[in-house]
Amino acid sequence: MISTLVQLQLIEQRDRWDFASYDPGYEQVLGLIKDSNWDYYNLSNLVEFFKYGASIPADYTTEGILFIRAQNIREYGIDLSDMCYISDQTPNIDKYKSDPGDILITRSGVNVGNAAAIPENLAGSVHGSYSIRLRLLKVKVSPDYLAVALNSSVIKTQILASKGRSAQPNINIAELGALQIPVPPLHIQEQIANEMQEAYAEARRLRTQAENLVFEANARVERMILGEEEVT
């Protein structure tokens, strides 16, 4: 009964009836953002525009325009290991092309909310319908910082509350625009983004090292099984 009373008080205060947004962790995050040393803004106040991705048939080609699908949008950036291309003759495709600094966010599925900034070398790429692209006003926030912030638990908690508990979770442009984003000074943003990129680089190095160790161990075990190497 106590928790029900708390929920009703929050509803009266915020005039919202989507019960999934009243998770205690969500309320705690909003409180921490409000009490932080930084200014904070709704994402919609930092963005020039949001745009849903292109809904086109999966007629992929081996060359043409790079087509970024939702599974390519990772917390560490755009994953180029499994890329597709579409014809540059695809109708109306120019309005879906990305500029450097644009940010892609997955809007559906288990990885909903994953965000990555478009680097210079992927300018002109096109994103698919299961993602949303935003372009920053670039007055208060840098793309690299915002991508890191969107992938953090501070923002992911808000996204999880917005998406509800459906079997196929989704987030739309209105819900993205309502996310509360802490915005430190630009030099602090740069430090935060650099630290996260260094952490991702170290994680990739360690992952490669671990994969090499497993490969070498498997090769040695195979030689032992075949009697080609003595078991010590």
N, C-alpha and C positions, 0 to 999 in steps of 0.2 A: 504493500500500500504506500510506503514512503516513496519508493522509486516512481510510482505513478503520479504522486503529488509533485515531485520534482519535475517530471516530464511536463505536466500541465503548466507549471510556473514558467518553464522555459518557452513553451508554446505561446503563452500570453505575452512574454517579453519580446519574442522575436517574430510572432505572427506567422509561423510556418507550421504546416501540418504533415510534412514528410518525416515520419518518426525515425527513419534511419539516420537522420542528421543529428539526433540528440544522444549519440553515443558519448559516454563520459570522456573517452580519449579525445574525441572531436572537440568537446567543450574545453578540455584542458589545453589543447593546441591553440585554440582561439584566444584563450586567456594569456598564454605565453607570448603570442604574437603581440597582443595589445600591450603587454607589460614590458616588452623588449626595449632596447635602446634605439631601435631603428624606426623610421617611418614605415608605414605599411599601406598598401593600396589594393583595391580589387584589381584583378588582372585586366579587366576590361578598360581600366584607366591607364594602363601602360601600353596598350595595343592599338595600332593603327587599324587593323582588321583581322578577323578570323575567317577562314575559308575551309569548307569541307573538301575532301579530295575527289579526284576524278573517278566516276563510276563507268568503267569501260570493260569490254570483254577481255578475257585472259588470253588474247592473241599475241603472246610475247614473241619477240624477235631476238636475234643475236646482236643486233646493232640498232642504233637510232637514239631515242631519248631514254635516259635512265629513269626507270620506274621504281619508286620506293614504296614497298608494301609495309603493312603494319609490323610484320615480323622482322623487318630490317631496322626498326626504330628501337634502339637499345639505350639503357641508361648511360652507357659509356660513349654513345655516338651512333652514327649510321653504320650498320654492319654490312660490309661490301662482299661478304663471302658467298652470298646466294642472291645475286642481283638479276633483275630482268630488264628488258628494254621494250619499248613500244615504238611503232612507226611515227616518224615526224610528220606524217600526213594525217594523223588522227584528228578528226574535226574538233575545233574549239579547244585544242589542247594548250594553247599559249596561256590561258587564264589560270592554269594550274601549275605553271612553272615557278620554281623557287628562286629567290635571291639569296646571296650569302647573308647569314644572320637570321633568316627566317627560322622558326622553330616548328617542328612536327611533333604532334602528340597523338598517340594511339587512343582511339575513342571507343573501342569495343574489345571484349575478350579478356582473357586472364591477365594480359599485360596492359590493361587499360591505364592510361596516365603516363606511360613511358614517354619521355621527351628527349629530343636531340636537336641541336642547332645545325643548320646547313652550313658546311664549310665552303670556302672559295671554290674548291675543285668539284663540288657538286652543284654549282649554280646552273640553273636551267633544267634541273631534274624535276620530275612530276611525282606527286604523291597520290596514293590510292584512296578509295572511298572510306576505308576504315581508319583514317587519320584526319586530323584537323591541322591546318597550317595557320600560324599567326605571324604577324609582322609587328615588331616593336616600334614605338614612337622614338626610341633611342635617346630620350632626354634624361631619364632617371635610371635606366637599367640596361645592362649589357646582355646580349644573347647567351653568352657562355654562362654567366651567373644565373640567368633565369632558368636555363636548362637544368643546372645543378639543383636549384631551388625546387623546381617542379618534381624532380626525382627524389627529393628528400622526404623523410617521414613527416616533416612539418606540413608539406603540401599533400603528400599521398594520403594522409589521414583525412584531409578534407575531401579528396577525390573519392576515397572509399565510402565516405558518408554520402556523397552526392549520388554515387552509382547505385545505391540500394543493394538489395539482396537477390536480384534476379539471376536466373541460370546463365544468362548471357549479359554480363554487366556492360553498361554503356555510360558515356558521359557526353553531353551536348555542349554547344557553344555557350548557351546561357549559363550552364553550371560552371564551365571553365571561367567565364567572365566574372563569376562571383567569388572565385578563390581569393583568399587574402594572402598577399605576398609581402614579406618583410623586404625592405629596400635599404640596405646600408649605403654609405658613400661609395662612389665608383671605385676608389682605390681598394676598399675592403672587398667589394665584389670581385675585383680582379684576383686578389689573394685567395679568396674562397674557391673561385673557379680553377686557379692554377693548382691549388692543393688537391682538389678532387681529380684533376687530370693526371697529376703525378701518382696518385693512389691507383687509378685505373691502369696506368702504364706499368706500375710495379706488379699489380695483380696479373696482367697479361704475361709479364716476364716469368713470374712464379708458376703460372699455369703451363707455359711452354716448358719450363724446366721439369715440372712434374710429369707432363706427357712424355718427355724424352726419357725420364727415369723408368716409367712404366714400359715404354717401348723396348728399352735396353734389357729390362728384367724379363720381359716376355720372350725376347730373342734368346737370352741365355737359358731360360727354362726349356724352350723348344730344343736347343742343342743338347741339354741334359736328357730330355726324354728320348732323343734319337741316339743317345750314347756318343755324341760328338764332343761332349765336354764333360770332364770329370766333376762329380758332385763333391764339393768340399764342405 
